[in-house]
């Protein structure tokens, strides 16, 4: 005997979910995060019927499903029950209940300012814990006058102090574990000499060209210290908007000192003209042995955040069987002006006579 599910527990199709969320997003209060006000939220708390951003969703998940049940409006499957909750509640009605005392009491609102999309992570978490776990601001909380002030200020100062403390130099390209050659060391020296004129661009180029070991070696030789900022994409969650398909066709890697080499290529994704790379978005080609004209014909997939601001970073190396791999060159391809669907050549900055042929295609999520 087969048991049929009740209609209310039926999972909606993608088209039905899209239509329902399109209607819900027409409501002005649902167009921003219910907690921090970030635009175009793509996550939801199904038991509260609210829309939230990706940064707040990570904190909601840490509360546990007994408090917050988080789901993606694009990636997860939705039931009729969950859609009905979203329709009957919404951001505005929810905040009228969970932020009641902040709305009606100015002193408490000054003591606990509402978070925004730029709020520090430590205060964002403390605010959301007070709002959902302790329910300090809830309309049914009769002891709201005894709410203590937040303690985020002291923690924030400590966090900022840690960020200002000089640390061991490290390149964000942590997947590069080889020493750079003397040519790269000279390149670092040239970039540091021009740092006074263009501090931001020179430091970013240094971090693109150099590995952690090469920077330490250079510091010992020159007696200079280089400090890097933290990579903001290694903390919290990163929301990707599409998948970049990269087809690596062939290339030419002439070497004056060698008759042949064993080239391979590394790909990564990050913001344009920056040394930051998105975590987990690294790909490596196979090694083409004993050739100066490699032919790969390989496909790679990398996730992007924004086509208008992201770039594809390419680094070429000569594989060494015994020692460390030799650095050949690197290049940056801005996705905003890239040719999609057509093969094109990318020339390496440190080796003008070398190039690789690529073709790109983009699949939006």
Order of alpha helices (4+ residues) and beta strands (2+ residues): alpha-beta-beta-alpha-beta-alpha-alpha-alpha-alpha-alpha-alpha-alpha-alpha-alpha-beta-beta-beta-beta-beta-beta-beta-beta-beta
